[in-house]
């Protein structure tokens, strides 16, 4: 399998998911939690179909969200800023291992400002066999700048790759874009645009809400909303032609239950297999304004 295909698979599988100031004199108020807070884990399996090959297992990936530093509202003098951390772990399995002897693993971690949902840092470790790349993007939301640096841990003397980008308005990385869509109304017929940064570059990604449908999922039979994201093309995040679709549950949770990517390499079906959500602790229900 060539490097272009390996990189493509890693990207599409990733796609196939504020510090609160404290003043003691002000009254407490309910904390508004997003559907994936304070903690959630989603586990998916990805299958590839191409030509006579049908539904071959290719990877498993896990999405985790964790809102930290919210369980001690009385320890205000020692409280550090709140953070929302999003994590994704992808590992090859099945078809790739048996046919190509290929092992790949991608881990991504995004640090988010819980109040504004602005991405602060985005870290990635990319392992393809013996090849390893480690990168970090740092976002300056005030100045509208992102600085991305990639290093080779196996070759410390190799100069790092550095890409600097600029943006206006809000910007997301791959992970925060998925979670951000879970907070949106997603009305059929509506469209909007997201700015998504990957490897220091910033892309404008059109999003369209296409239809509602009842689906059989690991959560049971649910009403779901189909969303299409324009990721492919000369100016897109992915080269070539293709289609990217994602189904979200049509409820307050907006759980992404299924992803389908149609591309020159085949069709990837990525389905939710396990879902867990941490209940809201009593001490999380109120905090100082």
Backbone torsions as a table, in degrees:
resi	resn	phi	psi	omega
1	UNK	NA	128.5	-176.6
2	UNK	-77.3	166.3	-175.1
3	UNK	-63.0	-38.1	-179.2
4	UNK	-60.3	-44.3	179.9
5	UNK	-66.4	-42.0	179.2
6	UNK	-60.9	-42.9	178.6
7	UNK	-64.8	-39.6	179.5
8	UNK	-61.1	-47.2	-179.0
9	UNK	-59.5	-43.6	-179.2
10	UNK	-61.8	-42.0	-178.6
11	UNK	-67.0	-47.4	-176.0
12	UNK	-67.8	-32.6	177.7
13	UNK	-69.7	-34.8	173.8
14	UNK	-62.5	-38.4	-179.9
15	UNK	-69.0	-49.1	176.3
16	UNK	-61.1	NA	NA
17	UNK	NA	NA	NA
18	UNK	NA	129.6	172.5
19	UNK	-47.7	138.7	-178.9
20	UNK	-100.8	118.3	179.4
21	UNK	-72.7	147.6	-173.1
22	UNK	-121.5	129.5	174.8
23	UNK	-132.5	116.0	-171.3
24	UNK	-63.7	-25.7	-174.8
25	UNK	-76.4	-16.8	-176.1
26	UNK	-88.9	151.1	-177.0
27	UNK	-70.9	160.4	177.0
28	UNK	-74.1	159.3	178.3
29	UNK	-144.5	158.0	176.3
30	UNK	-63.6	142.6	174.9
31	UNK	-87.7	126.5	178.1
32	UNK	-86.4	117.1	-178.1
33	UNK	-103.6	142.5	173.5
34	UNK	-77.7	166.2	-173.8
35	UNK	-59.8	-23.9	-176.8
36	UNK	-102.5	13.0	178.5
37	UNK	-110.7	154.9	1.3
38	UNK	-76.7	-21.8	178.2
39	UNK	-153.5	146.3	-178.1
40	UNK	-154.4	149.9	173.3
41	UNK	-135.6	133.0	177.5
42	UNK	-122.5	131.1	179.6
43	UNK	-119.7	127.3	-176.3
44	UNK	-122.2	154.4	169.5
45	UNK	-119.8	138.1	-177.9
46	UNK	-112.5	135.7	178.0
47	UNK	-123.1	148.0	179.9
48	UNK	-117.1	133.6	173.1
49	UNK	-123.6	131.1	178.3
50	UNK	-155.0	121.3	-178.9
51	UNK	59.8	-126.5	-179.5
52	UNK	-80.1	-8.8	178.4
53	UNK	-82.1	128.7	-175.6
54	UNK	-129.0	124.8	170.9
55	UNK	50.3	58.7	176.6
56	UNK	-90.5	128.6	178.0
57	UNK	-62.5	129.4	179.6
58	UNK	-124.2	-27.0	-176.2
59	UNK	-166.0	160.9	170.2
60	UNK	-125.7	139.7	173.2
61	UNK	-140.7	152.6	-175.4
62	UNK	-122.2	133.1	174.0
63	UNK	-112.7	130.4	178.8
64	UNK	-129.6	141.2	172.0
65	UNK	-125.8	143.3	-178.6
66	UNK	-148.9	114.9	174.1
67	UNK	-92.7	120.7	-170.8
68	UNK	-104.6	163.7	171.6
69	UNK	62.8	44.0	-179.3
70	UNK	-125.1	4.0	-172.5
71	UNK	-99.7	1.6	-179.7
72	UNK	-131.3	69.1	-176.6
73	UNK	-65.6	-16.6	-178.9
74	UNK	-88.5	-17.9	-177.7
75	UNK	-89.2	55.6	-169.9
76	UNK	-73.1	-29.7	-177.4
77	UNK	-69.0	-22.2	-175.6
78	UNK	-114.5	9.5	-175.8
79	UNK	-80.7	131.5	172.8
80	UNK	-89.8	165.2	-177.0
81	UNK	-58.7	145.5	175.0
82	UNK	-66.9	151.3	173.3
83	UNK	-140.7	152.4	170.1
84	UNK	-116.1	119.9	-178.0
85	UNK	-111.0	127.7	176.6
86	UNK	-111.1	133.9	-179.0
87	UNK	-130.9	146.4	174.6
88	UNK	-137.1	132.6	177.9
89	UNK	-128.0	123.9	-177.1
90	UNK	-122.6	132.8	178.9
91	UNK	-136.0	136.7	178.2
92	UNK	-69.6	154.1	178.4
93	UNK	-157.9	171.7	170.9
94	UNK	56.7	-114.2	-170.9
95	UNK	-54.5	-51.1	-177.9
96	UNK	-61.6	-40.6	-178.3
97	UNK	-68.7	-42.0	-176.1
98	UNK	-75.0	-44.5	-173.3
99	UNK	-84.0	-41.4	-174.6
100	UNK	-107.6	-11.5	-173.0
101	UNK	63.6	26.1	-174.0
102	UNK	-96.5	127.3	173.0
103	UNK	-115.5	124.7	172.6
104	UNK	-132.5	151.2	177.2
105	UNK	-146.4	135.2	177.2
106	UNK	-125.1	131.7	171.7
107	UNK	-125.3	135.8	-178.4
108	UNK	-133.7	136.0	178.6
109	UNK	-135.1	125.2	-179.5
110	UNK	-117.4	133.5	174.9
111	UNK	-103.8	126.2	-171.4
112	UNK	-120.4	142.4	170.6
113	UNK	-76.4	113.5	-173.8
114	UNK	-61.2	-31.8	-176.7
115	UNK	-74.4	-49.1	-176.3
116	UNK	-96.3	-11.8	-175.2
117	UNK	60.5	29.4	176.9
118	UNK	-87.0	133.5	179.0
119	UNK	-74.2	136.1	-178.5
120	UNK	-105.3	-49.0	175.9
121	UNK	-140.0	153.2	178.2
122	UNK	-138.3	117.3	-178.0
123	UNK	-113.5	144.8	-179.6
124	UNK	-142.6	138.3	169.9
125	UNK	-120.9	123.9	-173.7
126	UNK	-118.2	113.1	-178.5
127	UNK	-117.9	118.9	174.3
128	UNK	-126.1	98.3	-173.9
129	UNK	63.3	-124.8	179.1
130	UNK	-85.5	-11.4	-178.9
131	UNK	-79.1	128.6	178.6
132	UNK	-132.3	135.3	173.2
133	UNK	-132.0	136.2	178.1
134	UNK	-121.4	130.9	-176.9
135	UNK	-139.3	158.5	176.3
136	UNK	-145.7	134.0	173.8
137	UNK	-111.3	131.9	178.8
138	UNK	-115.1	126.8	-175.0
139	UNK	-105.6	129.8	172.5
140	UNK	-106.6	94.2	-174.9
141	UNK	-68.2	-28.5	-179.5
142	UNK	-69.8	-43.4	-178.0
143	UNK	-92.1	-8.2	-179.5
144	UNK	68.7	45.4	-177.8
145	UNK	-133.3	147.3	174.5
146	UNK	-130.9	135.8	178.2
147	UNK	-121.9	121.0	-176.8
148	UNK	-113.9	131.3	179.8
149	UNK	-129.4	131.9	178.6
150	UNK	-123.3	136.5	178.3
151	UNK	-127.5	162.4	175.5
152	UNK	-107.0	103.7	-178.1
153	UNK	-60.7	-23.5	178.8
154	UNK	-80.6	-11.1	-178.4
155	UNK	-139.7	78.1	-176.5
156	UNK	-57.7	-24.9	-178.4
157	UNK	-81.1	-11.5	-179.7
158	UNK	-71.0	129.8	-179.7
159	UNK	-60.6	139.8	178.9
160	UNK	-69.5	151.2	170.9
161	UNK	-87.1	131.9	-178.8
162	UNK	-129.5	129.3	175.8
163	UNK	-129.3	128.6	177.3
164	UNK	-111.7	132.1	179.9
165	UNK	-127.4	165.8	178.3
166	UNK	-128.5	154.2	178.5
167	UNK	-152.8	159.8	173.8
168	UNK	-120.3	147.1	-178.0
169	UNK	73.1	-157.6	-177.9
170	UNK	-82.7	151.7	178.7
171	UNK	-139.7	149.2	179.6
172	UNK	-125.1	162.4	163.1
173	UNK	-98.9	-175.2	-175.0
174	UNK	-60.0	-46.3	-177.9
175	UNK	-66.2	-49.4	-176.2
176	UNK	-65.2	-27.4	177.8
177	UNK	-64.7	-42.7	179.1
178	UNK	-62.8	-46.5	-178.9
179	UNK	-69.7	-33.3	178.0
180	UNK	-63.0	-41.6	179.3
181	UNK	-60.7	-27.1	178.4
182	UNK	-69.7	-14.3	179.2
183	UNK	-97.4	-0.7	-174.4
184	UNK	-96.2	156.4	-178.8
185	UNK	-61.1	-36.2	178.8
186	UNK	53.3	63.3	178.3
187	UNK	-90.6	133.4	-178.3
188	UNK	-57.3	131.8	-179.4
189	UNK	95.2	-13.7	-179.4
190	UNK	-88.1	157.5	176.3
191	UNK	-142.6	156.1	176.0
192	UNK	-154.6	176.7	-176.3
193	UNK	-128.5	136.1	175.8
194	UNK	-113.8	140.9	170.4
195	UNK	-95.3	120.0	-176.8
196	UNK	-122.7	129.2	179.8
197	UNK	-101.1	132.7	175.5
198	UNK	-141.9	125.3	-179.4
199	UNK	55.8	37.5	176.4
200	UNK	86.4	-13.5	178.9
201	UNK	-93.2	151.6	-179.3
202	UNK	-118.1	126.6	-177.1
203	UNK	-117.1	144.2	172.3
204	UNK	-94.5	117.8	-174.3
205	UNK	-114.6	110.0	175.7
206	UNK	-69.6	137.6	179.2
207	UNK	-121.5	131.9	178.2
208	UNK	-126.5	136.9	176.5
209	UNK	-97.5	114.9	-166.7
210	UNK	-96.1	-48.4	-173.3
211	UNK	-162.8	168.8	172.0
212	UNK	-115.6	147.1	-177.7
213	UNK	-159.4	151.9	176.6
214	UNK	-90.9	127.1	-175.5
215	UNK	-123.1	151.0	171.6
216	UNK	-91.2	120.7	-175.6
217	UNK	-135.7	176.9	176.0
218	UNK	-64.7	-19.4	177.4
219	UNK	-87.0	1.5	-173.8
220	UNK	101.7	-170.2	175.8
221	UNK	-79.5	122.7	-174.3
222	UNK	-132.4	154.1	168.3
223	UNK	-77.6	134.5	-175.0
224	UNK	-134.7	157.3	-178.8
225	UNK	-118.1	131.9	-179.1
226	UNK	-96.6	127.6	-179.8
227	UNK	-121.6	137.8	176.0
228	UNK	-114.6	134.4	177.0
229	UNK	-117.8	130.1	178.9
230	UNK	-83.4	91.8	-177.5
231	UNK	-100.9	-17.4	-173.1
232	UNK	-98.3	161.3	175.3
233	UNK	122.4	173.9	-176.6
234	UNK	-59.3	-34.2	-179.1
235	UNK	-106.9	10.1	-177.3
236	UNK	-90.7	177.7	179.1
237	UNK	-71.2	-26.1	-178.8
238	UNK	-122.1	136.5	178.0
239	UNK	-72.3	163.9	175.3
240	UNK	80.6	-164.9	-179.2
241	UNK	-111.5	150.7	179.2
242	UNK	173.5	177.1	179.7
243	UNK	-135.2	142.5	178.8
244	UNK	-127.1	121.6	-179.6
245	UNK	-127.1	145.3	177.8
246	UNK	-139.5	133.4	176.4
247	UNK	-100.8	128.3	174.6
248	UNK	-113.4	145.7	173.9
249	UNK	-64.5	141.1	-178.6
250	UNK	-90.0	65.9	177.0
251	UNK	-150.6	-172.7	-176.0
252	UNK	-68.0	-19.4	-177.5
253	UNK	-79.9	-33.0	-178.1
254	UNK	52.3	47.7	-179.1
255	UNK	-73.2	127.1	174.8
256	UNK	-74.8	108.9	-172.7
257	UNK	-98.3	-19.4	-176.2
258	UNK	-158.2	144.2	176.0
259	UNK	-133.4	139.6	174.4
260	UNK	-130.1	127.5	176.7
261	UNK	-121.2	119.2	176.1
262	UNK	-102.1	126.3	-175.0
263	UNK	-149.6	177.9	177.9
264	UNK	-66.4	-18.7	-179.6
265	UNK	-89.8	-5.6	-177.9
266	UNK	127.1	-169.8	179.9
267	UNK	-110.7	125.8	177.3
268	UNK	-100.7	125.9	173.2
269	UNK	-111.9	120.8	-175.6
270	UNK	-120.9	115.1	-173.3
271	UNK	-123.0	143.7	177.5
272	UNK	-68.8	129.1	179.4
273	UNK	-111.9	-31.0	178.8
274	UNK	-143.0	145.7	-178.1
275	UNK	-140.9	132.5	174.6
276	UNK	-142.8	143.6	-179.5
277	UNK	-135.6	131.9	179.2
278	UNK	-77.8	125.1	178.2
279	UNK	-61.6	155.0	179.9
280	UNK	-74.1	122.4	177.1
281	UNK	-70.2	149.3	-177.3
282	UNK	-58.6	-39.3	-177.7
283	UNK	-70.5	-8.6	-180.0
284	UNK	-90.3	-9.9	-174.0
285	UNK	-72.0	-26.1	178.3
286	UNK	-133.3	149.3	172.4
287	UNK	-156.9	166.2	-175.4
288	UNK	-70.0	143.0	179.0
289	UNK	-78.0	NA	NA
